[in-house]
Structures are given as C-alpha cells and as structure tokens.
C-alpha cells in the first residue's frame, strides 16, 4: 500500500519538511515566544541539518518542558517495557490531552529504554500546516477521521492498519489512543472500532492469535489537574467554538506552555483475548485499575455522590476553579474529575 499521505516522514526527506516548518510565519511567532525563555532556540532551530540533530533537540525540549512546567512526574509498571518480544508493541492509552499524552509517554519510554514510539495523530491537526509537518517529522502518523464515504472509510482504516503493522513488524513501538479524541467526561472506555481497525491487517487470524502475535499493552495517563479542563467541559457541553481553524494548535500551545501539577504514567501487562469484546473489557479494566487516584479525584467524587466513605481533603485549587463556573459547568467539571474514582468503584 501507498502510505505517503499518512506515514511519519522518512529521515531521508527531513530537510524538505523541516524547511517548510521553520519558514512558516506562525511557527516564527512561536519561536519568538520561545526565545524569551530560551535565547538560543532560534539559532539552534535554524541550524538543524539532519534528523538525528532534530531528534536530539526534541528530546532536549521535552526534558526542558517537564522540568519547567511539571511539578512531579512518576512511572510504574515499567518492567513491562523490558520484556522480550519478537515485534514492537502497540500501546493503547486513555486520552486526556491532545499533545501531552504522546509527548509524556515518549518521555517515559525514552527514560526507561532509550527509544521512542510512533504516535497516532488526528487529521484535524493538519489544519495548521507547520504543526502537521512537525508531528510527522517527530514520528507521528495520521489518522483520517473526517471521511464520510463508507467505502473510503474502510479503505483508510485498512491502510492505517497495514501501516501500523509494518512498523510493529520492524520492531517499532506504536502509541494510539483507546478512542477517537479525548474522554471529555473522564470516562475511559475503549472504542471497539480501534481494535477492529488494528486487526484489518490480520484478517486471516482469530482474535486470540492476533493478540498473541502483537503485544497490546494498556497505558494509564493520570493528571492531578487535567490539561485545559474547563475548555474540555465547554466542548463536551457544546459551548466551545468549533469553527476556528487554529483552535487545535492553540490548545496544544497552551497544554505545552502552562504549568502542570503531578502526572503519573502506568504500564499494565499486555492483554490477550479470544474475542474482541474480551479484549475491550481487559483494556478498560487495566487502564482504569492503573489510573492513579489523586486527591482532586476523591474530592470531586465526594461532591458528586456525597460518598462519606471517601476521606478526602478539600483541594484548594479545584475548589476555587469550581467556584468560578456557573452551575452546569461546575457539575460537568465535578463529573470529569470524579470519573476515575467512580469507574474504580464499579471495577472493584
């Protein structure tokens, strides 16, 4: 299959697309902003000549991002990353943040193994050309979401499945979200269509053989304070402006630049199942049980259900954030933060 319209850019054509990024006027504005924090960044960016130099810069920038904006980041279950495998793994993650989920997952993966994964990104991010090029230069590949014709939708799903399989066969790791878009209500559930897409390149195998051949590894991303939480609930309630073509890039810049509280990433053991429904259930159970419960989650759960069994402490920053919202937004924000606790209780 021809993967040229969705694949991560090959290293041999790095210069072509890197030049398009650095010449984009909107990217130049971003560099001006970054220069106020990192005086040499413009010179460093302009002097890059190879993919290896670019990769090293990205690793350095993410390290700076974590040190400057994240209060604390922790990992668990990382022993799963070191288990021998004949192929790469597909890491299936809950989805809280458009940009930070794959960035921080790769930060963890690089810290533990020295490698990074290829990452799925929605085609809505291509609305900002420099961002689309930057994502594909940085091991991102495109998931086409806005396809109406059913035959074309199936063709694109098959192409995506075969591309992911081609990476895994070469021993490359892949990160993909468990559903299309962020869980705007905080309820982490795997869309079975994601698994159906992954198996399209293995039509000759049953679900058990497929899941034994390709490691499907659950990932739980846990944020003490969810990035852009008030925007997410406005979007969930249909109150956000969806017509702005640059809203996705604006969100990403805010996610990256704003201060973050504590973050935890957990890797669960791979899942194997004889049916798709069983795999979905095991993924959901692993992701929910691997999610770290913060005081902000407990506080919201008690507010939502008056759960006296939860011995929470009032969380000042969340209390202040709730008080600044009207009633409908306040309730949605409480549900967003309470969801991990409620799901854990249902699981137990």
N, C-alpha and C positions, 0 to 999 in steps of 0.2 A: 504494500500500500504506500501511497504518497503521503507522508506525514508533514510536509513542508509548511502547511498552514497552521499546525498546532504544536509542533515539536519545540523543545528547547533549542536555542540556536547552537549549531556546532561550533567548536572552538576555532575552526579554520576561517569562519566568516565573522569573527569577533569584531575586527576593526570596522567593517561596514556598518554594523548596527550601533556600535559604541559611538561612532562619529555622529550618527543621527540623534542619539541621546544628548550628547553634550552640545549640539548645535540648536537644540530645541529651546525657544525663548522661555518657556515655562520652567524648563529644567535649570536654565541660567538664573531665574529668580530664586529657585530652591537653593542653588549654590551660594547666592548672595546671603541667604538666611543662614546657611550652614557656616559660611565664612566668619560670621560674627562669633561663632563658638569654636571654630577650628580654622585658624588663619591660613593654613597652608592647603586647605582642601581643594581650592580652585586649581592651584598649580599641580597638585597630585593627580586630580581627575583628568586634567588636560594632557598630562604626560604619559598616561597609560597606553601601552603599545601591544600588550599581549593578554590573553585570557588568564594566565597564571597571575599576572600583576593585578588584574581586575578581581580575581577570586581572593587574593590576599587582602586587597583593600576592603572587600565586602566583609570578610572575617573580622578585620580590624574595626570597621564601622559598627558592626553588630556588637562587638565587645564593648566599644565605647557607649553604644546605646544602652546596653544592660547596666554598665557601671554608673552612667549618669542619670538614668530615668527609672530604674527598677530598685525598689527598696531591698528586696531579697528574692532570689530565685533558687529553687531546690528541685531535686530529681529523686525518683525512686523506681525500682524495678529495672534498673539499667543493666542488670545481669542478663536480661533477655537479649540485649543488643550483641552480646558476645557469644551467643550460642551458635555453633557451626550450622551452615545452611548451604545447600547446593546452588541456591539462587539468591537474588535480592529479596527483600521483604516489601510488602505493601502495608504501610502504617495507616490505619483507619482511625481518624481522630474526631472528637467532638469539635464544634466550631463556635468560638466565642469572638474572635477578632479576624477581620479580613486579612490583615498583614502580619500581626504579631504571632498568630498560631504557627504558620510555617517558619517564620523567622526564628522564633524561640525554640521550636522543635529542632531546627537545624543547629542552633546554638548548643543545645543539649547534645545532639548527635555528634557534632564536631568535638565537643569537650570530652565525650566518652570514647569515641572511636577514631577521631581524626578525619572523618568523612562527612559529607552532607547528602541529603536526599533530593531527588527531583520532586517538584511540587506542582499540584494541580491548581490552576487559577481560572476563575470565570472570565468569559469573553467580555463582560461588561468593563473590565479593567483596560481593555484595548481602546476604549473611548478616549483615553489620554495616551497619545502615541508614544511619548517618551517612556511612560510607565510600562506600557506593553512591551516595548523593546527591552527595558531594564529587567523586567520579570523573566523574559525568555533568555536573556543573557545569563541570568542567575539561576539556571536550571529549572525555570518554570515552564510548564506546558499548558496549553489552552483547552478548557472545557467549554464547548459551544452550548450555551443554554437557550439562546433565543432562536430556536429552529422550530417553525410551525408545521411544515410538511412532514407527515409521519414516516414516509419512506426515507426522506433526507435525515430525519432524526435518528432512525435506525442505522443508516449508513455512518453518520457521525459517531454514534455510540460504538459501532464495530471498529471504526478507525481508532478511536481513543483506546479501546480495549487492547487492540493489537499493538498500539504504540507503548502502552504501559507494560504489556507482556514482553516486548522487545527489550525494554530497559531491565526488567527483572531477570530475563534470561542471561543478560550480560553481567549479572551480579550487582546491578544498581538498586538502591532503595528508592521507594516512592512514598510520598506523603499525600493523602487525599482525605477530604472531609467526609464524615459519615452521611451528610445530606447536602442538598443544594442550598448554599447560603447559611448564615449564622442562625443559631437557635435563639430567636428573638424573644421567646418566652422562657428560656432557660431549660427547656425540656429536651434533654439529649437523647434523641432516638435515631436509629439508623434507617435510612431510606432503603428499602429492599432493592430499588432500581439501581442503586450504586453497585450492589453485588451482582445484579443481573448484567450490568454493563461490563464488569470485570471478567465475567465468565464467557462473554461472547467470543473471546479468542480461544476458548476451550470447549467448544460445543460437543466434542466427542467424549467428554468426561462427565461423570456424575459429580454432584456437589462434594461428596466426601473425597474423591480422588483429586478434584480441583483444589480443595482446601488443604490436602496433604502435600500437594506439589508446590503450591505457592503459599508461603507464610503470610497469614492475615493477622496483623498484630494491632490490638486495640491501644489507643493513646488517650489519656485523660488530661486535658488542659484545664487548670484551676486558677482563677484570678480572684484575689481578695476583693478587688474593685474591678468590675467588668469594664473594659475599654469602651468609651462612648455609650455608656449605659442609657443615659437619658435620650440620646438620639435613637438608639435601638428600640426603645419602647414607643417613641413617637412614630417610628417607621412601622412597628408592629400594629399600632392602632390606626395606621393610615393617615397620620398627621404630618409626615415628612414630605418635603419637596422632592419628587422623583424625576422631575423634568430637567434638572440641572445636569448637564453632560459631564461636569467636572466634580460632581459630589463624591464619587468613589475615590478619586485621587486626593480630594480634600480630606476625606475621612482617614485615609492611610497616613497622610502627613500629620494629622492630629494624633492618631494612635501611636505613631512612632515618637513624636516630639513631646507628648505630655508625660508628666510624672506618673509612675506606676507604683502600686503597693506590692504586696507579696504575690509571687507566682509559683505554682508547683506543677511539675510535669511527671506523670506516672506512666510507665510502660507495663502492660499486662502480658501474660503468656499468650502465644498465638492461639487462635480458635480453629477448631475442626468440627464439621457437622455433616450429617448425611442429607440434610435438606436446607434450602435457602432460609426458611423460617427459623430453623435451629441456629444457623449462623447469625442471623439478625438478633435473635434473643441473646446468644452468648456475647456478641459485640456490645449490646446495650448493657447487659449485666456487668461486663468487665469495665466498660467506660464509666458507668455510674458508681460502681464499687471502688474504682480507682481515683475518683474525684475527691480532692481534699475539701473537707468542710471547714470553712472559715467562720469566725465569729459573726461576720456580716451575714452569712447564710443562716446561722442559728437565730440571730436577731430577727431577720425577716420572716423566718418560719413561725416564730412565736407570735409575731404581729399578725400573720396571716391566719393562723389557726388557733391562737390562744393556747399553744402547747405548753402546759406547765411542766411537762417532763424535760423540756429543754432548758437547761440552766445557762442562759445566755447572759452576756454583758452588753448593756447598751453601747452601740457603736456610734461614736460621736459624728464621724464624717457622714455615715449613712443617714443618721437621724436628721442632720442638717440638710442633706440632699433631699430627703423625703419632704421636709417641711417647706421646701421651695417649690414643690409641684402642686398642681391642682389635684383634686380627688382621684380622677380617672388615671392620671399619670402616676400618682402616688401608689395606687393599687397595683398597676402594671409593674412598677419598679419593685414593689414588695414581692410579687409573684416571681419576677425574674431572679431575685436573689434567694428566694425560698425553695425554688425548684430542686436544686441538688439534695436538700435535706428531705423533701417530700419523696423524691424518687428513691433515696436510700432507704427510707422507712418502708416503702412499698416492696423494695427488694428484700429487706430483712424479714 
